[in-house]
């Protein structure tokens, strides 16, 4: 019951939650910040980055690869090879394209932005914001795509459960 119902559904829930989190940055948050005054955008992003490490964010970001891997292992132990391999693939895609990418690229960018003192000059703020926003959005789109693929692989794994 746990391996065939609870873990797979929890995997889907967590995968969907983190995909939605990254996707919201792609299609609204960053576009809104790019349209705002650059100094305001910098301050807002600094505030959002400071607030994201919280108990609500924790399960989706940190537990998704763990639950996907547990699901894969449990299904493989129950001789549900096809389903287990799809969940293992989902765990791998998210671990590399979502979790590791965030830790290696987006988090260091966020930490660097946190140290920025917002300049009084609109031009200087615009340059800081552009040099942060453009690469950050590129890498966020990569982790969003990886997280979306994770949801898809998780769904295929659910379909394969006997």
N, C-alpha and C positions, 0 to 999 in steps of 0.2 A: 504493500500500500504506500509506504513512504517513498520507495524508489520509483514506483510507477505513477504516482499521482501527486504527492505533496512536493517532492523535490523538483520534478519537471515544471509544475505550475509556478513554484517559487522562482525557478530559473527564468521563466517567461516574464514574470512580474518584474524582477530586478533588471533583466535585460531591457525590457520596455521602458522602465523608469529612467535608466541612464541614457538610453537613446533619446528619450524625450527631453531630458535635461540638456544634452549637447545640441539637439535639434533646435530648441528654443533660442539658444545663443545664435545659431545660424540665421534663423528666419525672422528674428525680431529684436533681440537685445542689442546685438552689435550694430544692426542697421540704425536703431534708435540712437545709440551712442555716437555713431558716425555722423548723424544728422544734428547732434547737439553741439553746443559750444565746446571746443576742444578741452578747455580747462575743466569744464563740468564733466565731460566724458572721462577724463583722467581721474578726477575725484570719485565719480560714480563707480568706475571699474575698480579702483582701489578699495572702496567700501564693499563692493560685491565680493571681491576676492577675499577680503578679510572675513566675510560672514559665511562663506561657503563650507568651511570646515565645521560641520555641526552634526548632531545625532540624526537628523532627517536625511542628510546627504550620505552619511556613512554607509548604510546598507547597500544602496544602489551602486556606489562607486567601488567600495572595498570588498563587498561580499559577492558581487556578481561573478567574478571568476572562481571564487571558492565554491559557491553553490552549483555553478555549471560543472565544475570538475567533480564535485561530490555526486551530482546527478549522473554524469558519465560513468564514474566508477561503480555506482550502485547498479546502474542498468547493465553494465558489462558483467558484473558479478551475477546478475540474474539471467545471464545468457541472452540479453537483448542487445546483441552486437550492433545492429544497424542504428538503433536509437542511441545507444551509448556513444557511437562514433560521431554522430551529428552533434551531440552535446559536448563531446571533447573538442570538436572543431570550433564550436561556438566559444568554448572556454579559451582556446588558443587565440582566436581572432580578437576577442575582447582583451585578453591579457596583454597582447602585443599592441594592437591598434587603438585601444581605449585607455587601459590602465597605464602601461609602460610609456606610451606616447605622452600622456598627460604629465607623468612624473618627470620625464626627460626633457620635455619642450615647454608645454604650457605653464607648468608650475614655476620653472625658473624665470620665464618671461613675466609671470605675475609677481614674483618676488622682486624682480628688478624694477617693475613699475611701482611697487609699494614703496621703494626708496626714493622715488622721484618727488622732488619738491615742485609743485605746480607753479610754472612761471607766470608772471603778470602779463607778459606779452602774448597776444593771441597767436601771432606767427610762431613763436617758440613753442607754445602749447600744441599748436596744430602739427608741427614737425614731430614732437614727441609722440602725439597720439597716432599719427600716420605710421611712424616707424614701429609702433607697438601693434596697432590694430590690424594692419595688412598681414603680417606673418602670423599673428595669433589666429586670425580668422582662417587662414589657409590650413593651419594645423588642426584647428577645431573642426573644419570640414572633413579632414581625414579621419579624425576620431569619431565624428558623427557617422560617417559612412561605415566605419568598422563596427560601430555599435548597432547600426541598422542591419548590417550583415549578420551580426550576432543574434539579433531578434529573429531574422529569417531562418538561420540555422537551428535556433531553438525551436521554432515552429515546426520545421521539418522533423526534428527529433521527436517532438510530441506526436506527430502523425505516425511515426514509425514504431511507437510503443504498441506492443501486442496486447 
